[in-house]
Amino acid sequence: MCFRAGFDTMQTGIRPNLARLIMAPKRYCAAACWLMAAATCVWAREPALTRFEFSQVHMGTLFRIVLYAPDVATAARASSAAFARIGRLDDIMTDYRPSSELRTLCRQAGGPPVRVSNDLFRVLAAAQELARRTDGAFDVTVGPIVRLWRWARRQHELPDPERLARARELVGYDKLRVDPEARAAQLMKKGMLLDLGGIAKGYAADEALAILRRHGISSALVAAGGDIAVSGPPPGKEGWRIGIAPLESPSKRPKRYLVLHDAAVSTSGDVEQHIEISGKRYSHIADPKTGLGLLGRRSVTVIAPNATTSDSLATAVSVLGPERGLELIKSTPRAAVLFVEATEQGIRTFAANLSLYSSLSAPGD
């Protein structure tokens, strides 16, 4: 579904003046020719753009596409193609469907290298690079642990210690090998499971933007849960205005806004997915090394040139904590972070490189 807003055209007042000049004496010929060329340039400008919005559910979350296009037919074609691309990526990377390429790869864990699709390889290669940089704080082999915590949230009890210990034996980025020349991946231990929840939605948002560009859409926003990727700014605007939900009151109006174009922003937190057991709050984000859900309340917002990067960095910084997390951001080109956590002393805020991007303390106009 979509909606469209009104727009104004800017083509009035050209033809009458031009006609008078064409009929003018010869001495005005040069001026007339110049104005004819200028008027032609005005008429050749791109048509006024209208705002359209579409949404579909993929990868277990609502994907929203907001774009500016000259007409509803162009907008519908572009958004349909983008959603089709997202759907194909969902078929490849989900761990919920046995028929997905990811699950097929996992069933061959402990065996020889497996040739994979270009999309799956690109995501796995990016994940492994970040795993090396974070010494495993970001690790897509965390699948066995993630499954235990999914069960824990449903049952409202901590995972069994023995099962958690067995799961941890299957986790470690050194147990996943990727071969660029063969475009292959190998899971070294039988029983390993991959989980792409910290990177796949960002990659899908990037790919959706690429499809929109191929359809002539230069101003668009793709939102996938906590991941947002944007291309050029809306007409007449500096960029897309994106609010960061406050940790203390996530449902309230944001106090801080970003103004972005040709960039991405991802927020990782536990507002919607957490459990409280024996007075402790456990996040759905698990530390790959300890196997435990992160304790306490925190919100990590990362800005980067693309959503594949911002999505994965947001998860990594959440696990690393503010000190090591900010160092990671500072070592990543054109990345910025806002780290907010609740402590016994109150809300603490850490930030790095936010000056790289425009931000507002209030909505404004």
N, C-alpha and C positions, 0 to 999 in steps of 0.2 A: 504494500500500500504506500501511498505517497501523498504529499500535499504540495501546493505551489503557492507562492506569494506573488503579489502584483509587482509590476515594474514600469518604469517610464522610458519612453524612447526619446532620442535626441537627434531627430532628423528634420526639424522644422526650420524655416527661414533661410533655406539654401537656394532652392530653385528660382524664386522670384528675383532675387538679387542677381543671380547668374544670368537670367534671361535679359535683364536690362543692360548688363554689361556686354553681352554678345551683340546686341543691337546698337551699341554705342559707336561713335566715329572710330576711324582707323587708329588714331593716336592712343586709344585705350586698349588696343589689341593685346599688347603684352600683359597688361594687368588682368584682362579677361582670361587669357590663357592660364595665367598663374592661378587665378581663382578657380578655374575649371579643374585644374589638377588638384587643388586643395579640396574642392568639393567632392571630387572622385574619391580622394582618400577618406573623407568622412563617410561617404556612402559605402565604402568597402570595409569599414570597420566591422568587427564581429558583432553580431546581433546582441541585443540586451539579454542578460542571463537571468534565469529564474531559479529559485531555490527549491530543490526536491529532496524528499527523505524517504528511505526504504528500510525495511528491517526483515530479517529472517533468523531463525535459530540454527546455529551450527556449533560444533565442538562443545556442546553443553552450555552454551551461553547465547545471548541475543547479540547478533551483529547488526549494527546500524550503519547505513551509508547516507551521508548528506552530501549533496553535490549541486553545482550550478551548471545549468545546461540551457541551450536556446529554446528547447521545446520538450514536451513530455515524452515524445517518441524517442528522442536521443537519450534522455535520462533513463527511460525504461530499458532500452537496449543495453546501455552501459552498465547499469546496476545488475541486470539479469546475468550478464557475462561475468561480472565480478562475483556475484553469489555462486555462480556455477563453479568458478575457480575455487572459492572457499569450500564448497561442497566436496570437490575432488580432493582437496587437501585433508579434509576431515576423514574421508574414506581411507586415506593413506596413513594418517598419524594417530587416529584414535586408539586407545587401549581398551575401549568398551566393546568393540565389535570383533569377534573372532576372525572375520574375513579381512580385516584391515592389513595393509602391508606391514605395519609395525608389529602386529600380533603374529603374523606369518614369520617375520624375522625372529621374534622371541622364541617361537616354537623350535627354531633351529639352534638355540643356544647350546654351546658345548660342541658344536660341529664346525665345519670349515667356513671360510668367508662366504658371504652371500651378496650377490650383486643386487643393488637396490636402485630405486628410481632416483632421478636427479634431485627431486624435491626432498626426499627423505635423506639423501646423502648430504645435501647442503645444510639441513638442520642439524644432523648428527655431527658434521664437521664443525659447525659454529659452536655447538654445545661442548664438544671436546676441547676446543680452543679456550673457551671460558673456564672449563673445568681445570685445565692446566694453570691458567692465570690465578685461579682462586684456591688452588690446592684441594679441589674437590668440594668446596662449599656449594658450587653449582654442579650437579651430577645427574644426568638423565638415567643412570643405572639404578636410581633410587626406587624404582617400581615396586619391588617387594615390600619396602617399608611403607610406601604410599598406600598400598592395598590394605595393610594392617591398620593404618590410621583411618581409612575409610570405614572399615568395620568398627573401629573404636568409636567413631562419631555416631554411627547408627546404634550401637549398643550402649553408648555412654559409659564406657569403661576403658581403662588403659589396655594396650595390647599385652598379651601374655609374654613375660620376659624371655621364656625359652624360644617362642616363635620369633620374637624380635631379634634374638641373638642369631638364629638361623638365617633370618632375612638379611641381617647385616653382613653375613659372610658372602652374600651374592652381590653386594654393592661395592662399587669402586670404579672410577672412570678408567683406571688402568686395565680393567677387565673388558673394556670395549675398544676394539681396534677398527680404525677406518683407513681405507686404502684409496687415495685419490685416483691413482692410475687405473685401477680396476673398478672404481666406483662401487666398492664393496664394504660391508661391515661384518664384523665377527664378534660374537658374544662368547667369551672364553669359558664360562662355567654354565653347565646345565642348570636350568631353573631360573636364570637371570630374566629380569623383566625391565623394559625401558618405559619411562614415563616422560612425555614431552610437554606436560602441563605448564612448564615454566618458559616455553619458547615457541610452541606451535601457533598459538593465537596471534602472537606478534608477527610471525612469519606470514600467516594468512592475511593479516591486515596489510602488510607490505605488498603482497602479491595482488590483493584486490585493488590497491591504488595503482599498481602497474597496469592492470587491465583497464581501469578507468582512463588512464592516460592514453592508452592505445585507441580508445574510443573518442578521443578528443576532449576529454574532461580534464581541465587543468586546475580546477579548484574543487577539492573534495576532502571529506573527512570519513574515515572508517573507524568505528568503535567496536571493540570486541571485549566486553566486560571491562576489566581495568586497563585495557590497552587501546590507545588511540593513535592513529597515524593520519597525518594531514599532508596535502600537497600545497598548491598555491593558495593564497588568502582569498576570502570571499571578495566579490567586487567592491571596490572602494574602501576596503578595510586593510589594516596593517597585518592582520593574521586571524587565526581562529582563536576565540577566547574560550579557555578551558578551565573550569573550576576544580580546585583540589579540596576534597571533602575534609573538614576538620576532624581530627582523631577523637576529640572529646565529644563531639556531637555530629556524627557522620550524616544524619538525616537533615541537618540544618543547612541553610544557604552557605556556600563556601565563603571564607574570608580572604582567600588568596586565589588569584587567577593568573594563568599563563596566557600569553599571546604568541601563538606559534604558526609558522608556515614551513613546509618542506622539512618536517621533523616528526618525532613521535614522543609520546609520554606514556608511561606505565606506572600504575600504583599497585603495590603488593601489600596486603594486610590481612587481618583475620576478622574483619567486621562481620562477614557473612558466614565464614566457615571456621568454627572453633568449638572446643568443648571445655567445660569446667568440671574438674574432678578433684575432690578433696580440697577445695579452695584454690586450686591452681588452674589457670587459663592456658590451654594448649592450642596453638595455631594449627591450621591444616598444612602449613609449611613445615616439613621435617628437616632436621639437620642430617645430612647423609652419613656423617661420621658417628653420631650418637644414636641415631634412629629415633630420636624423640622430637615431638612437635615443639616448635619454639614457644617459650614461655613469655607471658605478659602481652601487653597491647602495644602494637607498633604499626606505623604506616610508612612505607618507603615509596617515594615518587621519583622516578628516573626519567630524564629527558635525554634523547639521543637522536642521531640523524635518521634512524629507522627503528621500527617497532620490534624487529627481531633482536636488536641490541638492547633496547629499553626494557623489553619483557624479561629477558634472561638476566640482565643486570639487576633489576628490581628484586628478583628472587635471591640472587647471589648476595646482594647487600643486606637483605633481611637476615640471612644466615650469618654473615660475617659480623654484623653489628656495626655501630656507628664509626668507630675508629678505623678498623680495617676496611670497612665498606667505603668510607670517604676516600681512602687512599686508592682503592680500586677505581673509583670514579675519576679521580684526578689523573690517573694513568691512562684513561680512555679518551681518545680524541673527541671533542665536542659533546661530552657527556656531562650532565649535571644531576644533582640529587637534593632532595629534601627528605630528611629522616626525622620522624617524629615518634617519640615513645613516651608511654606513661610510666612514671616511677612513683615511689612513695613520697617523693618531694614535689611531685607535680609533673606537668608536661615538659619534656626536654626536646629541643629542636636543634638539629645539625644540618648544615647545608654546604654544598661545594659547587662552584662554577655556575650558580644561577644567573650571574651577570651575562653569561653567554646568550641568554634568552630573555625576551621581554616578559615582565611580570607586573601585576597590579595587586595592590592590597585591598581594593574594593572593586565591585563590578564595573562602575563607570559606564560610559557610552562608547 
